[in-house]
Amino acid sequence: MNRRRDHADKAPVTDAATSARMARQRRAHTAPELALRRELHRAGLRYFVDRAPIKGQRRRADVVFPRHRLAVYVDGCFWHQCPEHATAPKNNAQWWAEKLAGNVARDRATDAALLEAGWRVVRVWEHEDPGVVAQQIVALVRGAD
């Protein structure tokens, strides 16, 4: 017996234009991440990129300093619900509300797991000044030496 589910009768979650736009969203190496990494590199820091801080954990940090046990996340305002810039899509509002709330809950669970494992976690918003954020990270890294 074929148990394949037939989704042909289901309405699409989003229209074609929205679907195409969302497919173009990068998971890693976004402009805010690249700007921060440039500033960190300019300050003389070396780091790993897009790496899971804890072995076996699927959740990856944007910038990782393993020797200093420091994980840096550059969070997008939409995807991680920035208190200043978060927006709520009108199309399929309930699905998006659950999806975005799940992202925030996963962020908090990731933070808790890292803190429990002895890591420090830095979360910055995409709209924050990369130079200022880099100075804060440099202080954390150099203070740990």
Rosetta blueprint (number, residue, H / E / L):
1 M L
2 N L
3 R L
4 R L
5 R L
6 D L
7 H L
8 A L
9 D L
10 K L
11 A L
12 P L
13 V L
14 T L
15 D L
16 A H
17 A H
18 T H
19 S H
20 A H
21 R H
22 M H
23 A H
24 R L
25 Q L
26 R L
27 R L
28 A L
29 H L
30 T L
31 A H
32 P H
33 E H
34 L H
35 A H
36 L H
37 R H
38 R H
39 E H
40 L H
41 H H
42 R H
43 A L
44 G L
45 L L
46 R L
47 Y L
48 F E
49 V E
50 D E
51 R E
52 A L
53 P L
54 I L
55 K L
56 G L
57 Q L
58 R L
59 R L
60 R L
61 A E
62 D E
63 V E
64 V E
65 F E
66 P H
67 R H
68 H H
69 R L
70 L E
71 A E
72 V E
73 Y E
74 V E
75 D E
76 G L
77 C L
78 F L
79 W L
80 H L
81 Q L
82 C L
83 P L
84 E L
85 H L
86 A L
87 T L
88 A L
89 P L
90 K L
91 N L
92 N L
93 A H
94 Q H
95 W H
96 W H
97 A H
98 E H
99 K H
100 L H
101 A H
102 G H
103 N H
104 V H
105 A H
106 R H
107 D H
108 R H
109 A H
110 T H
111 D H
112 A H
113 A H
114 L H
115 L H
116 E H
117 A L
118 G L
119 W L
120 R E
121 V E
122 V E
123 R E
124 V E
125 W E
126 E L
127 H L
128 E L
129 D L
130 P H
131 G H
132 V H
133 V H
134 A H
135 Q H
136 Q H
137 I H
138 V H
139 A H
140 L H
141 V H
142 R H
143 G H
144 A H
145 D L
